[in-house]
Amino acid sequence: MSEIKKAACHFCHMNCGMLATVENGAVTKVVGDPEHPFNAGAQCPRGASALDHLNHPNRINYPLKRVGERGSGQFKRVSWEEALDDIAARLTVLKEQHGAETIATTGGTNRTDDFARRRFFNLLGSPNVVHTAPVCWIPTFLTEASSYGWCASEPEIAGAKCIVFWGHNPGSSYLPEMRGLLAAKANGAKIIVVDPNFTESASKADIWLPLKPGSDNALGLAWLNVIINEGLCDYDFVYNWTEGFEELSDRVQEYTPEWAAEKTGLSPELIIETARMYAMSKPACIVWGVAADQLGRGSAASAQTRVALRIICGNLDVPGGDVMPGPHPTFITDWEMELNDMLPEEQRAKQLGSDRFKLNSWPGYKLLTENMLRVWGKSIPAEWFCEANPSSLFRAMATGDPYPVKACITLANNPLVSYANSKLVYEGLKNLDFYVVMEYWMTPSAMLADYVLPAAGWLERPVMTTTYGVSDWLIASEKAIEPMYERKSDTDFWAELGHRMGQGEYWPWKSDEEIFKYRIDPIGLEVDSYEEFVQCYRMHFAERDYRKFETRGVATASGKIELKISLFEQLGYDPLPHYVEPPFSAEAKPELAKEYPVTLVAGGGFMPFFHSEHREITRIRLLRPYPRVAINPALAQKMNIQEGEWVWIETPIGKVKQTAFITTAVAPNVIQAERGWWFPEKEMKAPSLMGVFESNINVCVDDDPDTLDELCGSFCSRGVMCRISKVEGND
């Protein structure tokens, strides 16, 4: 018997709709769903690898327990019952002896139902939950939320007259979004791309702004200067709905196009032309990418400039502009599922890094939530938006300062590759008393674990897409088959562990489908099951309205859209846009400029991989068998480097090698290294750990706390001074 299941690819943030053919309990075919609003039937190489991923011989299929030294690669198969019983017992002892805060968890991008992780840890009593969030979406989102009470996370590019793609290249990351860019251009929209590199998106732009890596802050300030001084603001909007315009106007006077030209490498004329194009093309939107969050100290300050640009030009929450959705009004959101009130105040105060990086931790989150509840009745999830600082966490693991972190649980994450200062991360993980990993594959990080648990993939579990719990819509997808072997969803893991640790009353559901049914019931569609909802409705979009600040008010302390952000001032930060020099640039560290004369962009994402994933799948790996560093022909000639040769990349804290990709897409003094590299085919045990320190560019990226974004703790991977040389002989 054959049937078609409506699944969703969970290999990146797009969550494209897929149709899975199931015959006799096995998936035989996976294609794009032509009726899905995201991908309209298309699929990228990641989605095309679905069956390879599902059936791969190297998948982790059974719980494994370490029996040798940490990193030795010696594991034995155990039952889920034995694993969960032992994990619960050991965590209980650590909590009793050292406190719940000494138990932490790390996560990556959205492969899991993250409310479940946060629910478990709130009930456990630990505030130390981390993701890669500080360098992915969070500084910008939280800056926007501080200014106008939610993030304007849904730019309506289809109706825009001008679209600015800022630090974002959907041509290499989110292909459905690239289709939208091309459609908007065909409809006459002007396209501005802000990116140091000539990307796929830049090739379609009307104007490409190849600024120096890390100088986004300066460009945004200069645009504000031009727009304000030339009277191009939407003064009706500014007068009626904002506060702080006079202070902003005074602040940006020093940031002239000529000043910014020196910082950015762009001409004053080009800065002025593009500022005018954006301001005079209404409606317009700014589509930002995570590159803008990876500037280290100054990430949030850079976001402040983009926030102010939207506001003074009247593009906030209007058709064709930057739409601010707010939460879904009836669906039970991630925030409602987390049980944040169960975490005591005294435990919140122990959150690592919250004394310093206050916006993306409990001090800022508490203020944001108070404002949001007044206007929306709901808040943004603590998962992602209220976290321990990763750099602080790994330092506490390694050094015991300010207190020791004894245990960690990792899901959907490969910390040795995902965070800055990889060798410090290694020292931290090695120093743990107890480490648990739930994974698809045996990764370098999993090799250090005491238990490695098998995770179900997206064909084996239902998926509910809500853009991390911050959108006014949801899209539901069903599992195609029951989990193979002994794989489980992460929700099953947290629930079963929670039952063993006295949390049973808070985990009343028996399956993911029961949880999702509970969450959609308030919508009022009267379906008998989650599966029926998927088949009959699949999605629910709340009625979209615009200019919600007119009817709801604004979720800020002042009740106005704030150009001078009072929440920043309350937390002790500069409330106005301001310039912050890139922390690892020649401007910030002139004494290193001669020794490290090249500028490194260390966070380059690329098809067909997503972050550190998919290296094990042959058909994908053949598309990119080795890591590549993009080098301009002029620099390559100067260094006597040929296409495909191995090249050393070195910064003051680390040295790795990648193969040369010679291209004019990067400037003559800039290189762009690929992120996420490790080699599953290499020796698994320590010290090799599948070559995790050979080409992983985060080995070269520093996370000195003084260089992190002062509000959110983001580390800097853009505009880092480095040097390169050809790998000689057997190096």
Sequence and secondary structure as in RCSB ss.txt:
>XXXX:A:sequence
MSEIKKAACHFCHMNCGMLATVENGAVTKVVGDPEHPFNAGAQCPRGASALDHLNHPNRINYPLKRVGERGSGQF
KRVSWEEALDDIAARLTVLKEQHGAETIATTGGTNRTDDFARRRFFNLLGSPNVVHTAPVCWIPTFLTEASSYGW
CASEPEIAGAKCIVFWGHNPGSSYLPEMRGLLAAKANGAKIIVVDPNFTESASKADIWLPLKPGSDNALGLAWLN
VIINEGLCDYDFVYNWTEGFEELSDRVQEYTPEWAAEKTGLSPELIIETARMYAMSKPACIVWGVAADQLGRGSA
ASAQTRVALRIICGNLDVPGGDVMPGPHPTFITDWEMELNDMLPEEQRAKQLGSDRFKLNSWPGYKLLTENMLRV
WGKSIPAEWFCEANPSSLFRAMATGDPYPVKACITLANNPLVSYANSKLVYEGLKNLDFYVVMEYWMTPSAMLAD
YVLPAAGWLERPVMTTTYGVSDWLIASEKAIEPMYERKSDTDFWAELGHRMGQGEYWPWKSDEEIFKYRIDPIGL
EVDSYEEFVQCYRMHFAERDYRKFETRGVATASGKIELKISLFEQLGYDPLPHYVEPPFSAEAKPELAKEYPVTL
VAGGGFMPFFHSEHREITRIRLLRPYPRVAINPALAQKMNIQEGEWVWIETPIGKVKQTAFITTAVAPNVIQAER
GWWFPEKEMKAPSLMGVFESNINVCVDDDPDTLDELCGSFCSRGVMCRISKVEGND
>XXXX:A:secstr
 EEEEEEE  SSTT  EEEEEEETTEEEEEEE TT TTTTT   HHHHTHHHHHH TTS  S EEE SSTTS  E
EE  HHHHHHHHHHHHHHHHHHH GGGEEEEE SSSS HHHHHHHHHHHT   EE SGGGTTHHHHHHHHHHHSS
   EE GGG SEEEEES  TTTS HHHHHHHHHHHHTT EEEEE SS  TTGGG SEEE   TT HHHHHHHHHH
HHHHTT S HHHHHHHEE HHHHHHHGGG  HHHHHHHHS  HHHHHHHHHHHHHSSSEEEEE GGGG BSTTHH
HHHHHHHHHHHHTT BTSTTSEE     SSS  HHHHH GGGS HHHHTT TTTTTS TTSHHHHHHHHHHHHHH
TSS   HHHHS   HHHHHHHHHH  SS   EEEEES  HHHHSSSHHHHHHHHHT SEEEEEESS  TTGGG S
EEEEB  GGGS EEE TTTTSSEEEEE  SS  STT B HHHHHHHHHHHTT GGG   SSHHHHHHHHHGGG  
  SSHHHHHHHT EEE    S HHHHT  SSTTSSEESS HHHHHHTS  S      TTSTTT GGGTTTS EEE
EEEE  SS  TT  TT HHHHTTS S EEEE HHHHHHTT  TT EEEEEETTEEEEEEEEE TTS TTEEEEE 
S   TTS  STTTTTTTTTS GGGG    GGGS TTT   B EEEEEEEEE  TT 
